[in-house]
Amino acid sequence: MSLNVLKIFLPTVMAFFAGISLTPFLTHYLYKHRMWKKKAGKISPDGKETIIFNQLHKNKEVGTPRMGGIIIWSSTLVTIFFFWIIYQLWPTPLTEKFNFLSRNQTWLPLFTLISASTIGLIDDWLQLKEYKDKVANGLAFKVRLLAVALIGLVGGWWFFSKLGIDFIYLPLYGNWVIGFWIIPIFIAVVISLFSSGVIDGLDGLAGGIMAIIFTAYAGIAFFQNRIDLAAFCAVLAGATLAFLWFNIPPARFYMSETGMLGLTVTLAVIAFLTDSILFLPLIALPLLATSLSVVIQLASKKIRGRKVFLVAPLHHHFEAIGWPAYKVVMRYWIIGIVCSIIGMILVLLAR
């Protein structure tokens, strides 16, 4: 038991300090090459200008670099492969214990983290190209959606064909065998979480929420005796905290797509691996509420011809009604912690 706890905490601390150590090199590059938007603002998914958002953030996006999410996945990779290399060079029972790169627990989430983060990095890079008179939107939404769906397809296939998982766990019932349908369901969940990336809109918001969620899943995986997966989740939390250290207002950089896309897609995989997919909406309630606010806003504008919120996503609505950004962020953190604790309890009781 003590070694299992150490196996989780030691890599977590290492990921945090790896992220802190890598940040000066990344920020030097980002500021030297002016890796920020050349024009503030954005365009909504329906192609129209987001007037209220652009007024709220007209001085906040220009001058602060994007791509801060590189810190999260790079420090995660450094930590994972450090313990793997140590085991390859000195194969002892102790080094084997601390190597948490395993086929049935961490290969798939690591693949999704790398692939989705790479797509996000390309999107960020395109957004930072010089645009004189218009706001850059990066990769087309359809392209990003297709790429995420392909990652979901690979993940669903891996679950079904390689891990032999063809069921969803239902509380009070047990395993509900659905066979091949695990693949389209997996794709749908991945796409749903991809849409929640819009929570990355205020300093400290996305980093804090994602660190809370992955900490909760580290606890869930630990109590399910999936120690390698627990270590992986904890390392992601530690790496995200390193990012958050520099993202607390005033932010040194923004997470942007290379961080958010990797984290949300990986979260879907972890929810399936821990048989907690039905509890994911509760554990990740801030993500769900943020994503739904955008859907509700777009549907209302199309059907009723008017908006429900002053501006979507939801956290910007609170800004628009006069809440200071720090109040929005801290209340989101509090809600995230409470929901994660309740979700953890329900997942463990359901077993």
Secondary structure, 3 states (H helix, E strand, C coil): CHHHHHHHHHHHHHHHHHHHHHHHHHHHHHHHCCCCCCCCCCECCCCCECHHHHHHCCCCCCCCCCCCCHHHHHHHHHHHHHHHHHHHHCCCHHHHHHCCCCCCCCHHHHHHHHHHHHHHHHHHHHHCCCCCCCCCCCCCHHHHHHHHHHHHHHHHHHHHHHCCCCEEEECCCEEEECHHHHHHHHHHHHHHHHHHHHHCCCCCHHHHHHHHHHHHHHHHHHHCCCHHHHHHHHHHHHHHHHHHHHHCCCCCCCCHHHHHHHHHHHHHHHHHHCCCHHHHHHHCHHHHHHHHHHHHHHHHHHHCCCCCCCCCCHHHHHHHCCCCHHHHHHHHHHHHHHHHHHHHHHHHHHC
